[in-house]
Amino acid sequence: MEQRTAITVFESLSSGVRLDVFRLLVRMGQEGMVAGDIATTLEVPPTNLSFHLKALTHAGLVTATQEGRFQRYRANLTLMSELIAYLTEECCAGQTELCLPVDPQAICKSC
């Protein structure tokens, strides 16, 4: 992962609403959720949610697929795992025996 990508992801998650949306979608896994259900669950007005979903999509943190008249949103679990790996790749100054192992597949089996 490039530093610019990591910065974009962190900037996108710097909003409390966007962080809540992303965590909810992570919890839902590959099932994802339609926008109306996200709005209801998080008690966010639909117009406000639309703005935040657009920002998350632009950052690559969520994907949207059309299902009839609805959009189903899913967390990009692969990007999440790549970010974790990027953050920990130089753990313990290269003394890997001192670090806890980071296995993206152990974080999420559906990534």
N, C-alpha and C positions, 0 to 999 in steps of 0.2 A: 504494500500500500504506500502511496506517496503521501508526503506530509500535507499537501494541499487537500487531498481527499479527506484525511483525518480532520483537518480544520473545518472543512465544509460540514462533515458529520456532526462535530461538536457544536458548531454554530447553529445547526438545525435543531439540535436537542437542547439548546440553551433556554428554550421557552418551556415553562411548566406544562402547558397544554400539550405541546408536541411530545414532550417526554412521557406524559401520561398516555397519549395515543400510541406511541411506539411500544411502551411496556405492555399495554393492553393487547396490541397485535402480536407481540412476542408470546404472550400467554396463550393466545388463540392458535398459534402455530400455523400450519398450512391451510387450516380452515378459513382463517381471516375473518373479516367482518364487513358488512356493508356500511356505508357512511351513516345512514340513519340510526343503525344500532350502536355505532360508536358514539354518536351524539347523545343518544338516550342514556347509554351506560355511563358516560362521563359528565352528563348534564351540561353539555356545551351547545350553544345555539348553532344550528346547521350552517348558517352563513359564516360564522366564526370558525367552525370546524373545517369548512371548505378551504379557507385560507391556510390553515395549519397543515392539512393533508397535501395541499399543493407544495408547500415548503418541504415536507418530508419526502414527497415524490421527487422533487427537483434534486434533493441531496442523495437520492438513491436508497434511502432508508425504507421506503415502502414501495410496493408495486400495486397497480390498480388494473383489474380486468373487468370488462363490461359483462354484466349478466342481465340481459333484458334492459330494463330502464335503470338498473342499479349498477354501481361500481363496487366491486369487492376489493378491499384493501388487505394486503398481507405484508408483514414485516420481512425485510430482506435479511434473513438470518445468516446468509453467507457473508454479507457485508459486516454484520455485527461480529461474526467470528474473526473476520480479517482485521477488524479494528482492535479486538482483544489481542490478537497475535502481534499486531504492530506495536501496541502499547507495551507488550511484555518481551519483545524480541531481544532486548539487551538487558534482560533481568540479571541482577546480581553481577554486573560488569563482566559478563561472559563466564562466570563460574556457575555453570548450569546445575551443578550438584547442590547448590544452595537454594535453588528456586523450586517452587512447586511446578509440576508439569502443567502446561497449558495445551490441551487437546481440543481444538474447535469441535470435533465430533462428539466429545464427551459433554460439551456444553449443550449441544442440540443435535439429536440424532437425525432430524429432518433437514439439516442444512445441506 
